Amino acid sequence: MRRAEQSAKKTVFAIFKERGFIEQVTDEKKVPEILEGRVTCYIGFDPTASSFHVGNLVPIMSLAHMQRHGHRPIALVGGGTGLVGDPSGKDEMRQILTYEEINKNAEAQKKQFSRFLDFSEDRALLLNNAEWLTRLNYIDFLRDIGVHFSVNRMLATESIKIRLETGLSFIEFNYQLLQAYDFWHLFENYDCMMQMGGSDQWGNIVAGIDLIRRLKGKQAYGVTFPLIMTADGRKMGKTERGAIWLDPERTSPYEYYQFWINTDDRDVKRFLALFTFLQMEEVEEYGKLRGSEIRKAKEILAFEATKIVHGEEEATKAKAASKTLFLKEESGEGSIPTTRFDKKKFAQGIPIFKLFETTNLSTSGSEARRLIEQRGGYLNEKRVEKFDLMVTIEDFNEKGEVLLRAGKKKFHRIKIE
């Protein structure tokens, strides 16, 4: 694995600070000091979906930076805690998933971690807390662990206080105990001294540190990351069409690339620092670009971010497709998102709004109708005037293709065979 920017002068804490990863640390003096040596750290990930999305990238990238600077990261899949549900940052109770759903999601997430971390030779660990949490005896857990928790202190936790206003279930109230137990278990069995996570995890992290101190008389540490917002005030990774997934079956490499290249000019430098492994000297240079030149910085951001998640080949295809559609350059056939149809389906024609829905250029038929009625739908670069226009064999070129476009930047090709 490439070790960009590793240097004797910069610790990973310094890297985190200059790249914008740090929100809070539990000990401003000791955390930078212990990170000068080799530390085992962990972050827990909620397996309520079969894929991570862009909003999960900051903690995943932080683990990758830790490894690149000689530390041992633990990616902890919450197969056990996922059965309970973390109330932090939520205004209502999470949907309770079955054991089968949790396990299926956990297995899918494991594959995505390998894009960021090297798990060979004990350089990183991939664990599932279901291995120990599902074996706990409830009475023993209450006597050994629950006795160390003050209800008054738990009620003062920000995430709990917020949920008390809308309703907090007893099962969710237990979540902090389970996460604290995770930290103690990893401290005891894997010499894990540090937990990291989003800013909404501060209370849970502090609870784990306190439990370790009470049970072992030793000190552990915590680091939290800021909630990343875009310059226009939106939560990072949230778009009008929903989340941007790392799974290529849910968000294609081309769509993933387009998400990054459409970054607001004001966010480019910050996102280069957070979501790529480029050296900060390069990031600073790209951050100086203005006007039309900033397109170059966006292309670098899109390519590097896509390469990390989908590999260099797919990133190259996505870049070529982007140039084809926006700069009118040539590229390979496989780079534009494509759906194949049986030629017979177009014998009588298919309403174009149905095609926009089928290819996910619109999330529903009604959305596709609105798009076309608002003059945002295109067929072969010609604006579609009627939402129920019938697309027939006559609309396909000699290669058996038509090109759909939604708005200025979303394309999809249909190919018949």
C-alpha positions in Angstrom: 0.0 0.0 0.0 1.3 3.4 -0.9 2.5 5.6 2.0 1.8 9.1 0.8 3.0 11.9 3.1 4.5 9.6 5.8 7.4 11.4 7.3 9.4 11.4 10.5 8.3 15.0 11.2 4.6 14.5 10.9 2.6 12.3 13.2 -0.8 11.0 12.3 -2.3 13.5 14.7 -0.6 16.4 12.9 -2.0 14.9 9.6 -5.5 14.8 11.1 -5.3 18.4 12.3 -4.1 19.8 9.0 -6.6 17.8 7.0 -9.6 18.8 9.1 -10.4 15.5 10.8 -10.3 16.6 14.5 -13.4 17.8 16.3 -12.6 16.8 19.9 -10.0 14.7 21.8 -10.3 13.5 25.4 -6.8 14.6 26.3 -5.2 17.4 24.3 -1.8 16.7 25.6 -1.7 12.9 25.9 -3.4 12.0 22.6 -0.8 13.6 20.3 1.9 12.0 22.6 0.7 8.4 22.4 0.2 8.7 18.6 4.0 9.2 18.3 4.3 5.5 19.1 2.3 2.5 17.8 -1.3 2.5 18.9 -4.2 0.1 18.3 -7.4 2.1 17.7 -11.0 1.3 16.6 -14.1 2.7 15.0 -17.5 0.9 15.1 -19.7 0.8 12.0 -23.4 0.3 12.0 -24.4 -2.6 9.7 -27.9 -1.3 9.0 -27.2 -1.1 5.2 -25.5 -3.5 2.8 -23.1 -0.7 1.7 -21.3 2.3 3.2 -22.0 5.7 1.6 -20.0 8.9 1.2 -21.1 10.0 4.7 -19.1 7.1 6.2 -15.9 8.1 4.4 -14.3 10.3 7.1 -14.1 7.6 9.7 -12.9 5.0 7.1 -10.3 7.4 5.8 -9.1 8.1 9.3 -8.4 4.4 9.8 -6.5 4.3 6.6 -4.4 7.3 7.7 -3.7 5.5 11.0 -2.4 2.4 9.2 -0.3 4.5 6.8 1.5 5.9 9.8 2.3 2.6 11.5 -0.7 2.2 13.8 -3.0 -0.8 13.9 -6.7 0.0 13.1 -9.6 -2.2 14.1 -12.7 -1.9 11.9 -15.5 -3.1 14.2 -18.7 -4.2 12.4 -21.6 -3.7 14.8 -23.3 -7.1 14.3 -24.3 -7.1 18.0 -25.0 -3.4 18.6 -26.8 -3.2 15.3 -29.4 -5.5 16.9 -30.1 -2.7 19.4 -29.7 0.5 17.4 -27.7 3.6 18.3 -29.9 6.5 19.3 -27.1 9.0 18.7 -27.9 11.6 16.0 -31.4 10.2 15.4 -34.7 11.8 16.1 -36.6 8.5 16.1 -35.9 4.8 16.8 -34.1 2.9 14.2 -35.8 0.0 12.4 -35.0 -3.2 14.2 -33.3 -5.6 11.8 -33.2 -9.4 12.0 -30.0 -11.4 12.7 -30.0 -12.5 9.1 -30.2 -8.9 7.7 -27.5 -7.7 10.1 -25.1 -10.6 9.2 -25.7 -10.1 5.4 -25.0 -6.4 5.7 -21.9 -7.0 7.8 -20.5 -9.4 5.2 -21.0 -6.9 2.4 -19.3 -4.1 4.4 -16.3 -6.2 5.1 -15.5 -6.3 1.4 -15.6 -2.5 1.2 -13.1 -2.1 4.0 -10.5 -3.9 2.0 -10.4 -1.0 -0.4 -9.0 1.2 2.3 -7.1 -1.1 4.7 -4.5 -3.9 4.4 -5.6 -6.8 6.7 -2.5 -8.9 6.1 0.0 -9.8 8.8 -2.1 -8.3 11.6 -1.7 -4.8 10.1 -5.4 -4.2 10.6 -8.2 -6.2 12.2 -11.8 -6.7 11.1 -14.0 -7.8 14.0 -17.7 -8.2 14.6 -19.0 -7.4 18.1 -21.7 -10.0 17.7 -19.0 -12.5 18.6 -19.0 -11.3 22.2 -22.2 -9.3 22.7 -24.6 -12.0 21.7 -23.0 -14.3 24.3 -23.5 -12.0 27.3 -25.6 -13.2 30.2 -28.0 -10.4 31.1 -27.9 -10.7 34.9 -24.1 -11.0 34.9 -23.8 -8.0 32.5 -26.0 -5.8 34.8 -24.0 -6.8 37.9 -20.5 -6.5 36.3 -21.0 -3.6 33.9 -24.3 -1.9 34.6 -23.3 -1.1 38.2 -20.6 1.3 36.9 -23.1 3.5 35.0 -24.9 6.5 36.6 -28.4 7.0 35.1 -28.2 10.7 36.0 -25.0 11.0 34.0 -26.4 9.0 31.0 -29.5 11.3 31.0 -27.2 14.3 30.7 -25.6 12.9 27.5 -26.6 15.2 24.6 -27.7 12.3 22.4 -30.0 11.0 25.1 -31.4 14.4 26.1 -32.4 15.1 22.5 -34.2 11.7 22.2 -36.0 12.1 25.5 -38.0 14.9 23.8 -39.3 12.6 21.1 -39.3 9.3 23.0 -36.4 6.9 23.8 -37.0 3.2 24.1 -35.4 1.1 26.9 -33.5 -1.0 24.4 -31.8 2.2 23.0 -31.0 3.4 26.4 -28.9 0.3 26.9 -26.8 1.1 23.8 -24.2 3.2 25.6 -23.5 0.3 27.9 -22.9 -2.0 25.0 -20.6 0.3 23.2 -18.6 1.0 26.4 -18.3 -2.8 26.8 -17.0 -3.0 23.2 -14.2 -0.6 24.1 -13.3 -2.5 27.3 -13.4 -5.8 25.4 -11.0 -4.5 22.7 -8.8 -2.9 25.4 -8.6 -6.1 27.3 -8.1 -8.5 24.4 -6.4 -6.4 21.7 -4.6 -3.7 23.6 -6.8 -1.1 22.0 -6.2 2.3 23.6 -8.2 4.6 21.4 -11.7 4.8 20.0 -12.5 7.2 17.2 -15.9 8.3 15.7 -18.2 11.0 14.6 -19.0 13.9 16.9 -22.3 12.3 17.9 -20.3 9.5 19.5 -18.6 11.6 22.1 -20.8 10.5 25.0 -20.4 6.8 24.1 -16.6 7.1 23.8 -16.3 8.9 27.1 -18.5 6.2 28.7 -16.1 3.5 27.4 -13.0 5.3 28.7 -14.7 5.6 32.1 -15.6 1.9 32.2 -12.0 0.9 31.4 -10.7 3.2 34.2 -13.2 1.7 36.7 -12.5 -2.0 35.7 -8.8 -1.8 34.9 -7.6 1.3 36.6 -6.0 2.3 33.3 -6.4 5.2 30.8 -7.8 5.0 27.3 -8.4 7.8 24.8 -10.9 9.1 22.3 -11.0 11.3 19.2 -14.1 12.5 17.4 -14.5 13.9 13.8 -16.7 16.8 12.8 -20.0 16.4 10.9 -19.0 17.3 7.3 -21.4 19.8 5.7 -21.2 21.1 2.2 -20.8 24.9 1.6 -24.5 25.2 0.8 -25.4 23.7 4.2 -26.3 20.1 3.3 -25.0 17.0 5.1 -22.1 15.5 3.2 -23.2 12.7 0.9 -26.9 13.6 0.8 -28.3 14.6 -2.6 -31.8 15.1 -4.0 -31.8 11.5 -5.1 -30.6 10.1 -1.9 -27.2 8.7 -0.6 -24.1 8.2 -2.7 -23.2 4.6 -2.1 -19.8 2.9 -2.3 -21.4 -0.2 -3.7 -21.1 0.0 -7.6 -24.5 -1.8 -7.9 -26.2 1.0 -6.0 -24.1 4.0 -7.3 -22.1 3.2 -10.5 -18.5 4.3 -10.7 -19.5 6.9 -13.3 -22.2 8.4 -11.0 -19.8 8.3 -8.1 -17.2 10.2 -10.2 -19.9 12.7 -11.2 -20.8 13.3 -7.6 -17.3 14.5 -6.8 -16.7 16.5 -10.0 -19.9 18.4 -9.2 -18.5 19.6 -5.9 -19.1 23.2 -5.0 -16.1 25.3 -5.8 -15.9 26.3 -2.1 -15.5 22.7 -1.0 -12.9 21.5 -3.4 -9.8 22.1 -1.2 -11.4 20.8 1.9 -12.6 17.6 0.2 -9.2 17.0 -1.4 -7.8 17.0 2.1 -10.4 14.8 3.6 -11.2 12.3 0.9 -7.9 11.7 -1.0 -4.4 10.7 0.0 -2.8 13.5 -2.0 0.0 15.2 -0.1 -1.1 18.4 1.5 1.4 20.4 -0.6 -0.6 19.3 -3.7 -3.9 20.0 -2.0 -2.8 23.6 -1.2 -1.8 24.1 -4.8 -5.1 22.9 -6.2 -6.8 25.0 -3.6 -5.4 28.1 -5.2 -7.1 27.5 -8.5 -9.9 29.9 -9.4 -12.5 30.4 -12.1 -12.4 27.9 -15.0 -9.2 26.4 -13.7 -10.9 24.9 -10.7 -12.3 22.3 -13.1 -8.8 20.7 -13.0 -8.9 20.4 -9.2 -12.4 18.9 -9.4 -11.2 16.3 -11.9 -8.3 15.4 -9.6 -10.7 15.1 -6.6 -13.2 13.0 -8.6 -10.5 10.7 -10.0 -8.7 10.1 -6.7 -11.8 9.5 -4.7 -13.2 7.1 -7.4 -9.9 5.3 -7.6 -9.8 4.6 -3.9 -13.3 3.1 -3.9 -13.6 1.5 -7.3 -10.0 1.1 -8.5 -7.9 2.9 -11.1 -9.5 1.1 -14.1 -13.0 2.2 -13.2 -11.9 5.7 -12.3 -10.2 6.0 -15.7 -13.4 4.9 -17.4 -15.5 7.3 -15.4 -13.1 10.2 -16.3 -13.2 9.3 -20.0 -17.0 9.2 -19.9 -17.2 12.5 -18.2 -14.9 14.0 -20.9 -17.1 12.4 -23.6 -20.3 13.9 -22.3 -19.0 17.3 -21.3 -15.9 18.0 -23.4 -17.0 15.9 -26.5 -13.9 13.8 -26.5 -13.8 10.1 -27.4 -13.9 7.3 -24.9 -14.4 3.6 -24.6 -17.9 2.1 -24.8 -17.9 0.8 -21.2 -17.6 4.1 -19.5 -21.1 5.5 -19.7 -23.8 3.9 -17.6 -25.7 1.5 -19.9 -28.9 -0.6 -19.7 -29.5 -3.3 -22.3 -33.0 -4.1 -23.6 -34.4 -6.8 -25.8 -35.0 -5.2 -29.2 -38.6 -6.5 -29.3 -39.6 -4.3 -26.4 -39.3 -1.2 -28.6 -41.5 -2.7 -31.5 -44.5 -0.9 -30.1 -42.5 1.8 -28.3 -41.9 2.6 -24.6 -43.0 5.9 -23.0 -39.9 7.9 -22.4 -40.9 8.8 -18.8 -40.8 5.0 -18.1 -37.3 4.8 -19.4 -36.1 7.6 -17.2 -37.5 5.7 -14.2 -36.1 2.4 -15.3 -32.6 3.8 -15.7 -32.8 5.6 -12.4 -32.4 9.0 -14.0 -35.6 9.7 -12.0 -36.7 8.0 -8.8 -40.3 7.5 -10.0 -42.5 7.8 -13.0 -44.1 11.0 -11.5 -40.7 12.5 -11.0 -39.8 11.7 -14.6 -43.0 13.4 -15.8 -42.2 16.5 -13.8 -38.6 16.6 -15.2 -39.8 16.4 -18.8 -42.6 18.9 -18.2 -40.0 21.3 -16.7 -38.0 20.9 -19.9 -35.1 18.9 -18.2 -35.4 15.6 -20.2 -33.4 14.9 -23.3 -33.3 12.1 -25.9 -30.2 12.0 -28.1 -29.4 15.6 -27.0 -32.8 16.9 -28.1 -35.2 18.2 -25.5 -38.2 16.0 -24.9 -41.4 18.0 -25.3 -44.0 15.3 -24.2 -43.6 13.1 -21.1 -45.4 10.2 -22.9 -43.3 10.3 -26.1 -42.9 6.8 -27.4 -39.3 5.7 -27.9 -39.2 3.2 -30.8 -36.6 1.4 -32.9 -36.5 4.4 -35.2 -34.8 6.5 -32.4 -31.8 4.2 -32.1 -28.6 4.8 -34.1 -26.7 2.3 -36.2 -25.1 0.9 -33.1 -28.5 0.2 -31.5 -28.1 3.0 -28.9 -30.0 6.0 -27.6 -28.7 8.5 -25.0 -31.0 9.9 -22.3 -30.1 12.9 -20.2 -31.7 14.4 -17.1 -30.8 18.0 -16.5 -27.3 19.1 -17.4 -25.2 16.3 -16.0 -27.0 13.0 -15.7 -26.6 10.6 -18.6 -27.7 7.1 -19.4 -27.3 5.0 -22.5 -29.8 2.4 -23.7 -28.6 -0.4 -26.0 -30.8 -2.9 -27.7 -29.7 -6.4 -28.7 
